[in-house]
C-alpha cells in the first residue's frame, strides 16, 4: 500500500460489515486510523480486531446513527484516541422494500432516521473537528435509486435522493472551511446482508442488466471511497459518483 491516507482519522458508520467494512479495511491499509461504528458491538469489535491483526489502527464504536448523541459520542471517542476526525463515511442504512401503501409509520420513520438524519448528525458531529484539523472529506453512500424509478422502493429512493441533495448543499456550505463533500452511488453490490434478501436467481437477473457484465464487490466501492478521501480528489466536491458498471445508464 502507498500510505495515501497516512495521518487521516476516519469515522465509518455501518463500518462493521459489507461495504462499510470494506471501506474501513481499505482506509486502514492506506494508513488511516479508523473508527468502526456499528449498531452491534460484536460486529464493530470483529471488524476493528481484523484491522489491528493486519497491522492497522482502529477502534470499535457502538452506536445508533439515528440518535444524534450517539454520533457525537463516537466522534469524540475517536478524537480522544487518534485526534480530530478528517474523513467521515456516512454509510449506515436501514431499509425495507415494499408497497408504500402497506408500510407503517415505524418502518418509514426508521428509514428516515437512519438513512437521512444519520447523515445530518454525522455532519454536525465531525465538521467542527475537521475545522480544527484544517481540512476534511465527507463521503455519503447514496444510490442509483436517487436517479431512477424503483417500484416498491419509494422510501429508499426518497431517502437516497435526500442524501444526494444534502451532498450538494453541504459541499457549498462547508467548502469555505476546506471540507469536501461527495457521494458514492453503488450499483448491485454483493454483500452478506444483500445475500439475505437476494437469491442466486435474483443476482443473475441483476448481473444481466450490468453492461460491464458483473456484479459489484464491496472492494469496488471501497476503491472509490479511497479516491474521494485522498489528495487525488482535492478539487472534487458536490459530486455523486456512480459505481455501478454503467447499470444506471443502461436503465435510462
N, C-alpha and C positions, 0 to 999 in steps of 0.2 A: 504493500500500500504506500501511497505517496505522502500521507500525513496532511492532506489538503484541508482538514478541519482541526488541525492542531491548535490548541488554545481555545477552542469553542466549547461552550457549555450548552447542551441541547436538552430540551424537555419534549418528550414524545408522548402524547396522550393515546391511550389504547395501545401502548407500546410493547405489550407483553406477548402478542400473538399476531399471526397473519402479516399484513402489510406493515403494521406498526412495529412488529418485532424485526422484520427485515430492515426497516429504516434504522431502528435502534442499533442493530448489529453493524450495519454499514457505516453509520456515523462513528461508532466506537473504533472500527477498524481503521478509519481515516484520522483518528487522533482525538475526537471529541470526547468529553466527559458527558455521560448520558444519564438523565433521569427517566427511568422507565415507569410511567404512570399507568396503572390499570385498576379496574374496579375490584379485582380479586387479588389479594396479597400473594397467594401462591403462584399466580401467573406472573406477576411483576417480579417476584423473587427468582423464579426459574429463569426468566429472561436475563435479569441482571447477573445472576450467577454464571450463566453461559458466557456472557460478555467478559466477565472477570476471568473466567477459566481460560479464555482465549487471549488474555493479556490486556484487555481493555479496561476502561474505568466506567463504572456505572453504579447507581444506587436504585433500589426498588422504591417506588412511591405508590401508596394506595389511596384512592380517592374516586369520587364520582364527579365527573366534569359538569354534570348538571347543577352541582352545588358550587356556587361562587367561592365560598370559604375553602372548599377542598382544593381548588386550583391555586388559590393564593397560598395555602399552606404548603402545597407541593413545591411551588416556585420558590418559596422562602427556604424550605429544607434543602433544595438543590443549591441555592445560592450559598447557604451556610456551609455546604460540603465542598463545592467546587468553585464558587464565585458567581457573578451575575450571569443570568441566562442570556445567551446571544442568539440562540436558534430555538424556535418553537415549531413543532409539528402538531397541528390540530387534526388528529386522525380519528379520535373516538367517535363512534356512531352506534346507534341502536335503531333497528329498522324492522318493520313488519309490512309485507306486501299484502294487498287485499283490496276489495272494493271499498271505496271511500264511504259509501253509504252504510257499510257494516262496521267501520272502525269506531271504537268507542273513545270517549274523552281521555281516558288514561293512556291508551295507545298513542293517540295523536300528541298528547301532551309530552309523553316521554320522548318521542322522536324529536320534537322541537327543543326540549330541554337539553338533550344530549347532543343532537346534531347541529343545532344552531346557537343556543345560549351558551353551550360549552365553548364554542369558538369565541364568542364575545368575552366570556370570563377569561379565556386564555389571553386575549389581547390585554385586558385590564391587568392581569397578573404579571405579565412579563415586560410590557412596554416600558414601565419605569426602570426596570433592571437593564434593559437594552439602552435606554438613555444614559444610565450610569456608565455603561460599558463603552458608549460612543457609537454603537452600530448594532444592527440586528437583522435577522432574516426570519420571517414568519411564513410557514408553508401550510396551507389548508388543503385537506384532502376533500376534493369536490367529486363530481361525477359527470359523465356524459349525459346523465339523466337531467342535468340542468339545462340541456340544449334541445333534447328531443322528447317527444310524447312517449309516455310509458303507462300503458294500461295496467291498472291495479297497482300503480306506483305513484299516485298523485302526491301523497305526502312526502315520499322520498324525493321526488323531483322538486317539489317546492322547497324543502329544506336545503337541498344541494344548490338550487338556484339562489337561495338567500346567502349561502356560503360564498358563492361566486360573486354576487353583488357586494357583499361585505369586503371581499378581497380587493376589489377595485377602489372602493371608498377608503378602506384602511390604508391602501398604498398612497392615496392622495393625502390623507391626514398625517400619516407617520413618516412620509418621505422626508420632510424637512428635519426630522430627527435622525436621519441616516438609517432608517429602518425600512427594509424592503418587505413587501407582502405579495405572495404569489400563491397559486393553487395548482394542484395536480388533479386531473380527472382520469382515474384508471378505468380502462375497459374491463372486459370479462377476465378477472384475475382469479386464479385457482388458489384458494386458501383452505385451511382446515374448517374455518367457520362456514365458508361458502359451500363446502362439501356436504354440510349438514342439510342444506336446502336444495342442492342441485345434484341430480344423479348423473351417471355416466352418459345416458342418452341426452340429458339436458346440456351437459358440457359439449357434447359433439355438435348439437344444434348451434350452440354459440360459436364454436370454433369455425363452423362452416360460413359464418357471417363475417369473419375477420379476413380482410384482403391479404394480410401477411400470413395467413394460414395456420396460426397457432394461438393458443390462449396465453394470457399474461401470467407471469410469475411474480411473486412478491418482490423479487430482486429487481425486476424491471422498474417497479415504482420506486424502490429504494435508490436506484441509479439516478432517476430524475430528481429525487429529493437531494441527493448529494450535489448535483449541479446547482440547484436553487439555493442550497445552504452555503455554497462556497464562493470564492472570489471570482470564478469564471462567469458568474451571472450577475456581476456587480452593477450592471445597468439595466437589469430586468426587474420590473416591479409592476404589479397590477395585472399580471398575465394569468391565464388559466391554460396549462399545458395538457393537451390530450395525449395520454399514453395508452393507446388502445389498438395499435396495429391497423389504423385507418378505419376501424369499425364504424365510428360515428359518421364519418364522411360517406361511407357506403350506405348507411341508413338514409342520409339526407339526399 
